[in-house]
C-alpha cells in the first residue's frame, strides 16, 4: 500500500494579513488594489451581497480576496467594527461638510438646474394655455 503524508503546514497558503496593506489604522486595503476592506465589508454586511456577487462587481479583486476580507472581519470583529463605524462617521462628516460648504461648481450646477426648471415651467404653462 502506497500512502502519502501531507504536511498541513504546507497546505495553508497564506497568513490572513498577507492579503492586505495596512496603510494606517484607518486605511486597510486589499493588496494589489485600491479597494479598502470597508468597501467589501459594506457590500457583505450592510447590503447582504454574497462573496461571489462582490467579486463579480469588483473585477480588480479575486474571490479569494473577498473571502480573506470576510475572514479577517470574523477573526477581528470588535476592531473591524470600530474601523467600519469610523469609516461611516467620516463619510457622514464629509457629506455634511460638503453640504454646508459646497464647491463653486456645485453652486453653479444648482443655479443651472433652477434656471432649467423655471424655463420648463414657463414652457409647460405656454403649452397648456
C-alpha positions as CSV (number, residue, x, y, z in Angstrom):
1,X,0.0,0.0,0.0
2,X,1.4,3.3,-1.1
3,X,0.2,6.2,1.2
4,X,1.2,9.8,1.1
5,X,1.7,12.1,4.0
6,X,0.5,15.6,3.6
7,X,2.1,18.3,5.8
8,X,-0.9,20.5,6.8
9,X,1.5,23.4,7.3
10,X,2.4,23.4,3.6
11,X,-1.3,23.2,2.7
12,X,-2.0,26.6,4.3
13,X,-1.5,29.1,1.5
14,X,-1.2,32.4,3.3
15,X,-1.4,34.2,6.6
16,X,-4.6,36.3,6.5
17,X,-2.6,39.5,7.0
18,X,-0.8,38.9,3.7
19,X,-3.9,39.8,1.8
20,X,-3.9,43.4,3.0
21,X,-1.8,46.6,3.0
22,X,-2.2,48.2,6.4
23,X,-1.6,51.8,5.3
24,X,-2.8,53.4,8.5
25,X,-5.2,52.5,11.3
26,X,-8.0,53.9,9.3
27,X,-6.9,52.6,5.9
28,X,-6.7,48.9,5.2
29,X,-6.6,47.9,1.5
30,X,-6.5,44.7,-0.4
31,X,-3.1,44.1,-1.8
32,X,-2.5,45.0,-5.4
33,X,-5.7,47.0,-5.3
34,X,-7.0,50.4,-4.3
35,X,-10.1,48.8,-2.7
36,X,-10.4,49.2,1.1
37,X,-11.8,46.4,3.3
38,X,-14.7,48.8,4.1
39,X,-15.9,48.5,0.6
40,X,-16.1,44.8,0.6
41,X,-17.5,44.6,4.1
42,X,-20.2,47.2,3.4
43,X,-21.3,45.1,0.4
44,X,-21.3,42.0,2.5
45,X,-22.6,43.1,5.9
46,X,-24.9,46.1,5.0
47,X,-26.0,45.2,1.5
48,X,-26.2,41.4,2.0
49,X,-24.3,40.5,-1.1
50,X,-22.6,37.1,-1.4
51,X,-18.8,36.9,-1.8
52,X,-19.4,35.8,-5.4
53,X,-21.5,38.8,-6.2
54,X,-18.9,41.1,-4.6
55,X,-16.1,39.5,-6.7
56,X,-18.1,40.0,-9.8
57,X,-18.8,43.6,-9.0
58,X,-15.2,44.5,-8.3
59,X,-13.2,42.9,-11.2
60,X,-9.8,44.0,-9.8
61,X,-10.0,41.6,-6.9
62,X,-10.4,37.9,-6.6
63,X,-13.0,35.8,-4.9
64,X,-10.2,34.6,-2.6
65,X,-9.5,38.2,-1.6
66,X,-13.2,38.7,-0.8
67,X,-13.2,35.6,1.4
68,X,-10.0,36.8,3.1
69,X,-11.6,40.1,3.9
70,X,-14.7,38.4,5.4
71,X,-12.4,36.0,7.4
72,X,-10.4,39.0,8.7
73,X,-13.6,40.6,9.8
74,X,-14.8,37.4,11.5
75,X,-11.5,37.0,13.3
76,X,-11.3,40.6,14.4
77,X,-15.0,41.6,14.8
78,X,-14.5,44.2,17.5
79,X,-11.6,46.0,15.9
80,X,-13.1,45.9,12.4
81,X,-16.5,47.0,13.7
82,X,-14.8,50.1,15.1
83,X,-13.0,50.6,11.8
84,X,-16.3,50.4,9.9
85,X,-18.1,52.8,12.3
86,X,-15.2,55.3,11.9
87,X,-15.4,55.0,8.1
88,X,-19.2,55.6,8.1
89,X,-18.9,58.5,10.5
90,X,-16.1,60.0,8.4
91,X,-18.4,59.7,5.3
92,X,-21.3,61.4,7.1
93,X,-19.0,64.2,8.3
94,X,-17.6,64.8,4.8
95,X,-21.1,64.8,3.2
96,X,-22.3,67.3,5.8
97,X,-19.2,69.5,5.3
98,X,-19.7,69.5,1.6
99,X,-23.4,70.3,2.0
100,X,-22.5,73.3,4.2
101,X,-19.6,74.4,2.1
102,X,-20.3,73.3,-1.5
103,X,-17.6,73.8,-4.1
104,X,-18.3,76.6,-6.6
105,X,-19.1,74.1,-9.3
106,X,-21.9,72.6,-7.2
107,X,-23.5,76.1,-6.7
108,X,-23.2,76.8,-10.5
109,X,-24.9,73.4,-11.3
110,X,-27.7,74.2,-8.8
111,X,-28.3,77.6,-10.4
112,X,-28.4,76.0,-13.9
113,X,-30.8,73.3,-12.7
114,X,-33.1,76.0,-11.1
115,X,-33.0,78.1,-14.4
116,X,-33.8,75.0,-16.5
117,X,-36.7,74.1,-14.2
118,X,-38.1,77.7,-14.4
119,X,-37.8,77.6,-18.3
120,X,-39.6,74.2,-18.3
121,X,-42.4,75.6,-16.1
122,X,-42.8,78.6,-18.4
123,X,-42.8,76.3,-21.5
124,X,-45.3,73.9,-19.9
125,X,-47.6,76.8,-18.9
126,X,-47.5,78.2,-22.5
127,X,-48.4,74.7,-23.9
128,X,-51.4,74.3,-21.6
129,X,-52.8,77.7,-22.5
